[in-house]
Amino acid sequence: MKRWLAGLMVVALAALIVPIARVGAAAPDMVFFPQTGHQVGAPFLKYWRAHGGLAVYGYPITEAMQEKSDLDGNTYTVQYFERARLESHPENAAPWDVILGQLGRNNAQKVLFQSAMNPIAADKAPAGAKYFPETQHSVGNAFLSYYNAHGALDQFGYPLSEEFQEKAADGKTYTVQYFERNRFEYHPENAAPYNVLLGLLGSRMAQEKKLNTAAVSQAANAPTYDEALFATPTPIPPTATPVPPTATPAPVPPTAVPAPRAQDPRPDLGNAYIEVSIDQQHLYVWENGAVIFDVAVSTGRPDWETPKGTFYINTFLKSQDMEGGGPKGSPEYYFQPEVPWVMYFDNNGDAIHGVYWHNNFGRVASSHGCVGAPVWAAKWIFDWASIGTAVWIH
């Protein structure tokens, strides 16, 4: 299945989807991230979610704290994330009451020897690039697309360099560009939109300042982060009575026919990841270099192909009504109630989820772009995976 609105931002624009949420439950003011053992509350939580969340800023690595600015000498309430530092500025009217710290400018001081840091004239800017006379630098290619899509000047400030090659903390060399508030990195090994990532400048700055990044105990009023906590149920008036869900198909006992073979391990994806083979219509769960679970699936049918590349799970929903395919009344329109165990892995509405309405697994690609699995298998994957789990589709 695939929701019908291209460009759906599952994390940052969760209000555009229609999950089955806890009726009457108020959204929390603070949430806990077990991955790093830190909490995020007001005013940073709202800003973090509204401007890209995990995909843009990463996990919190400190609690909110008081810090004196290296730039103006004032003391602000700040919180460090893997890829950013958020600063509270209550003296400013919303939405300027939270801004990103100028980590890009701080780190750019260390690479002033690079020729790319030298200003250029407007007529020297690469073709198709946007020139900023304020700093005499340009932004083009994939960086310009990311810049425009994620807040542009308000989010990242002006460019402080042109593109150049730089060796990162992981030992690899990337094409990068510095901005006032961060550094862009180009990762061609990732499918768009994850081919551009923000540098881990929050983590670097926290290490340099020797900040306390130790995990804290989960507060009683801070539930574990799940984007479903913030979903507002939106009843969908059906145009016709939906067909009630049929019974969950029982797992098919193994036969003498062996399962399709997975690819070789991908250490670059980490110790735990998901592989989906479109040709084989099969899903594999990898852990520590070995397949620990596999199941036949059904991927996108012709004209609704499942995207290929490396993605990362960003949202979990136990159940969700899905509709789309085309305008209501058109032959392509569908409405599927209570789709179970939904795991979104990109920004276009594609997910791994349970399927109760057919049993085409391993035989027929029949979804609207998602990876459909038997309900029992989808639940197993849902319980095993976590936010940020890689999904490799080929």
C-alpha positions in Angstrom: 0.0 0.0 0.0 1.1 3.6 -0.5 -0.5 6.8 0.5 -1.5 9.0 -2.4 0.2 12.3 -1.8 3.7 12.6 -3.2 6.2 14.1 -0.9 4.4 13.1 2.3 6.8 13.9 5.2 5.9 11.2 7.7 7.9 12.5 10.6 7.8 16.2 10.3 4.2 16.4 8.9 2.6 13.6 10.8 -0.7 15.5 10.8 -1.1 14.7 7.1 -1.5 11.0 7.8 -4.5 9.4 9.5 -3.3 6.9 12.0 -5.5 5.1 14.6 -4.4 6.9 17.7 -5.5 6.9 21.3 -8.8 8.8 21.3 -8.8 11.6 23.8 -5.2 11.3 24.7 -3.3 14.5 24.9 0.1 14.8 23.2 3.0 14.7 25.7 5.0 17.8 26.5 8.1 15.6 27.0 9.4 12.4 25.5 12.2 10.0 26.2 14.7 8.5 23.7 16.0 5.2 25.0 18.6 5.1 22.2 20.6 7.8 24.0 18.9 8.0 27.3 17.8 11.6 27.1 14.5 13.5 27.1 13.2 16.4 25.0 10.6 18.8 26.2 9.2 22.2 25.6 10.2 24.4 23.8 12.6 22.1 21.9 10.3 19.1 21.2 7.8 21.1 19.1 10.6 22.6 17.1 12.4 19.3 16.6 9.3 17.6 15.3 8.2 20.5 13.1 11.6 20.9 11.3 12.6 17.3 10.5 13.0 15.5 13.7 15.2 12.4 13.8 16.0 12.5 10.0 17.4 16.0 10.3 18.7 16.5 13.8 19.3 13.0 15.1 18.8 11.9 18.7 19.3 14.1 21.8 22.7 13.7 23.4 22.2 16.0 26.4 19.4 17.3 28.6 18.4 20.9 28.3 20.9 23.1 30.1 22.2 26.6 30.6 25.2 27.5 28.4 27.1 30.7 27.6 27.3 31.5 23.9 30.7 31.6 22.3 29.4 34.2 19.8 27.6 36.9 21.9 28.6 35.9 25.5 24.9 35.6 26.6 23.6 32.6 28.5 20.8 30.5 26.9 18.8 27.3 27.6 20.2 24.9 25.0 20.0 21.2 24.1 22.5 19.2 22.0 21.4 16.7 19.4 23.7 14.6 17.2 23.5 17.1 14.3 22.5 20.4 16.0 22.3 22.5 19.1 18.9 24.1 19.7 18.8 27.4 21.6 15.8 28.8 23.4 15.2 32.6 22.8 12.1 33.5 24.8 12.8 37.2 24.0 11.8 36.4 20.4 8.2 36.0 19.2 7.4 32.5 17.7 8.6 30.9 15.5 11.9 32.6 16.4 11.8 31.6 20.0 13.9 28.5 19.1 16.8 28.7 16.7 19.7 26.5 15.7 23.1 27.3 17.2 25.8 28.4 14.8 27.8 25.2 14.9 28.6 25.6 11.2 30.3 28.9 11.8 32.2 27.5 14.9 33.5 24.5 12.9 34.3 26.6 9.8 37.0 28.4 11.7 39.0 25.1 11.6 39.0 24.8 7.8 39.7 28.4 6.8 42.8 27.2 4.9 40.5 25.5 2.4 40.3 27.4 -0.9 36.5 26.8 -0.9 36.2 29.2 2.0 37.3 32.1 -0.2 34.5 34.3 -1.5 33.6 34.1 -5.1 32.1 36.6 -7.6 28.5 36.0 -8.7 29.7 35.3 -12.3 31.9 32.5 -11.0 29.1 30.6 -9.3 28.4 27.1 -10.9 25.5 26.9 -13.4 22.2 26.4 -11.7 23.5 27.4 -8.3 22.0 30.1 -6.1 24.4 32.9 -5.2 24.3 34.7 -1.9 25.9 38.2 -2.0 25.7 38.5 1.8 28.6 35.9 2.1 29.7 35.7 -1.5 29.1 32.0 -1.8 26.7 29.8 -3.8 24.7 26.7 -3.2 23.9 24.2 -5.9 23.2 20.6 -6.9 21.8 18.3 -4.2 22.7 20.7 -1.5 20.4 23.4 -2.9 17.5 21.0 -3.1 18.0 20.0 0.6 18.5 23.6 1.6 15.3 24.7 0.0 13.3 21.7 1.2 14.3 22.0 4.9 13.9 25.6 5.8 16.6 27.4 3.7 17.9 30.6 5.3 15.7 30.4 8.4 17.1 26.9 9.2 20.7 26.9 8.0 21.7 30.6 7.6 24.0 31.7 4.8 26.6 29.5 3.1 30.2 30.0 4.4 32.0 28.0 1.7 31.7 26.4 -1.7 31.6 22.6 -1.9 34.8 20.8 -1.2 36.1 17.4 -0.1 36.6 16.8 3.7 37.5 13.7 5.7 34.9 13.1 8.4 35.2 11.5 11.9 34.4 8.1 10.4 37.5 8.2 8.3 35.6 8.6 5.0 35.9 11.6 2.7 32.7 13.4 1.7 31.7 16.4 -0.4 30.7 19.0 2.2 29.6 22.6 2.4 29.6 24.8 5.5 26.6 27.0 6.5 26.3 29.3 9.5 24.3 26.6 11.4 25.6 23.3 10.1 27.6 21.4 7.5 26.0 19.6 4.6 27.4 16.2 3.6 26.7 14.4 0.4 26.2 10.6 0.7 25.7 9.2 -2.8 25.4 5.7 -1.3 22.0 6.7 0.1 18.8 7.1 -1.8 17.3 10.6 -1.8 16.4 12.4 0.4 19.0 10.8 2.6 21.8 11.5 0.1 22.3 14.8 1.9 22.8 14.7 5.7 23.8 17.3 8.3 27.2 16.8 9.8 27.4 15.4 13.3 28.5 18.8 14.6 26.4 18.5 17.7 28.2 15.4 18.8 31.6 16.9 17.9 30.9 20.1 19.9 29.7 18.2 22.9 32.9 16.1 22.9 35.1 19.2 22.5 33.3 20.9 25.4 33.3 17.7 27.4 29.6 18.0 28.1 27.8 15.5 30.2 26.1 13.2 27.7 25.5 10.4 30.3 22.0 8.8 30.1 19.4 9.9 32.6 16.4 8.1 34.1 13.2 8.3 32.2 10.9 10.8 33.8 7.4 9.6 34.9 5.8 12.2 32.6 8.0 11.4 29.6 6.7 8.4 27.5 9.1 6.7 25.1 9.1 8.7 21.8 6.7 7.4 19.2 5.3 9.7 16.5 1.9 8.0 17.0 1.7 9.8 20.4 1.2 13.1 18.5 -1.3 11.8 15.8 -4.8 13.3 15.8 -7.4 10.8 14.7 -9.2 12.1 11.6 -12.4 10.1 10.8 -12.5 9.3 7.0 -16.1 9.3 5.8 -16.2 6.2 3.6 -18.0 6.5 0.3 -18.9 2.9 0.5 -19.1 0.4 3.3 -15.6 -0.9 3.7 -15.2 -4.6 3.5 -14.5 -5.9 7.0 -11.1 -7.4 7.6 -10.9 -11.1 7.0 -9.2 -13.4 9.5 -5.4 -13.2 9.7 -4.0 -15.9 7.4 -2.3 -18.6 9.3 1.5 -19.0 8.7 2.2 -21.4 5.9 4.2 -24.3 7.2 7.6 -24.8 5.6 7.8 -27.0 2.5 10.7 -28.7 0.9 11.3 -25.7 -1.3 14.0 -23.6 0.3 13.5 -19.8 0.7 15.2 -17.6 -1.8 18.8 -16.7 -0.9 19.6 -13.4 0.6 22.5 -11.2 -0.7 25.8 -11.1 1.1 26.0 -9.2 4.4 26.2 -5.4 4.3 28.4 -4.3 7.2 28.0 -0.7 6.1 24.4 -0.9 7.2 25.2 -1.8 10.8 24.7 -4.9 12.8 20.9 -5.0 12.3 19.0 -4.2 9.1 16.3 -5.3 6.8 16.8 -6.5 3.2 14.0 -6.6 0.6 14.5 -8.4 -2.7 11.9 -7.2 -5.3 12.9 -9.9 -7.8 12.4 -12.6 -5.2 9.5 -10.9 -3.4 11.2 -11.8 -0.1 12.3 -10.0 3.0 15.2 -10.8 5.2 16.1 -9.6 8.7 19.9 -9.4 9.3 21.6 -9.3 12.7 25.3 -9.6 13.3 26.0 -10.9 9.8 23.4 -13.6 9.7 19.7 -13.8 8.6 17.6 -14.4 11.7 14.2 -14.1 10.0 12.8 -14.1 6.5 9.4 -14.1 4.9 7.7 -13.9 1.5 6.3 -10.4 0.8 4.4 -8.5 -1.9 6.0 -5.2 -3.1 4.7 -2.5 -5.5 2.9 -3.5 -8.7 3.8 -2.0 -12.1 3.3 1.8 -12.1 3.5 1.7 -8.3 7.0 0.2 -7.9 8.6 0.0 -4.5 11.5 2.5 -4.4 15.0 0.9 -4.5 17.9 2.1 -2.3 18.8 2.3 1.4 16.2 3.9 3.7 15.7 4.2 7.4 12.5 3.5 9.5 11.3 6.7 10.9 7.7 6.0 12.2 5.9 3.1 13.8 2.1 2.9 13.9 0.3 -0.1 15.3 -2.7 0.5 13.0 -3.7 3.0 10.4 -6.5 3.6 7.9 -5.0 4.0 4.4 -6.5 5.6 1.4 -5.2 6.9 -1.9 -4.3 5.7 -5.4 -6.3 8.5 -7.0 -9.2 10.8 -6.3 -12.3 9.4 -4.7 -14.5 7.7 -7.2 -11.6 7.0 -9.6 -10.8 3.4 -10.5 -7.4 3.7 -8.7 -8.9 4.9 -5.4 -8.7 2.6 -2.4 -9.7 2.7 1.2 -8.2 0.0 3.5 -9.1 0.2 7.2 -6.9 -0.7 10.1 -3.7 -1.7 8.3 -1.6 -3.3 11.0 2.0 -2.9 12.1 3.0 0.0 9.9 6.7 1.0 9.6 7.4 4.0 7.4 10.9 4.1 5.9 10.8 7.1 3.5 9.2 10.5 3.1 6.8 9.4 0.3 4.4 7.2 2.3 6.2 3.9 1.7 6.2 1.4 4.5 6.5 -2.2 5.6 3.2 -3.3 7.0 0.8 -6.2 7.6 -1.6 -7.3 4.9 -4.8 -9.2 5.7 -6.7 -8.7 2.4 -4.7 -11.0 0.1 -2.2 -13.9 0.2 -0.1 -13.0 -2.8 3.2 -13.1 -0.8 6.2 -14.3 -2.8 4.2 -14.6 -6.0 2.6 -11.3 -7.1 3.8 -7.7 -6.6 0.4 -6.1 -5.8 0.9 -3.1 -3.5 0.8 0.6 -4.1 4.5 0.9 -3.4 4.8 -0.5 0.2 6.2 -3.8 1.3 3.3 -6.0 2.4 3.9 -8.9 4.7 1.7 -11.5 6.4 0.2 -9.9 9.6 2.1 -12.3 11.9 5.4 -11.5 10.1 4.8 -7.8 10.1 4.3 -7.9 13.9 7.5 -9.8 14.4 9.4 -7.2 12.4 7.6 -4.3 14.2 8.7 -5.7 17.6 12.2 -6.3 16.4 13.0 -3.0 14.5 13.5 0.4 15.9 13.7 4.0 14.7 16.6 4.3 12.4 16.8 0.7 11.3 18.1 0.5 7.8 15.9 -0.9 5.0 17.9 -2.0 1.9 15.6 -2.6 -1.1 17.0 -3.9 -4.4 
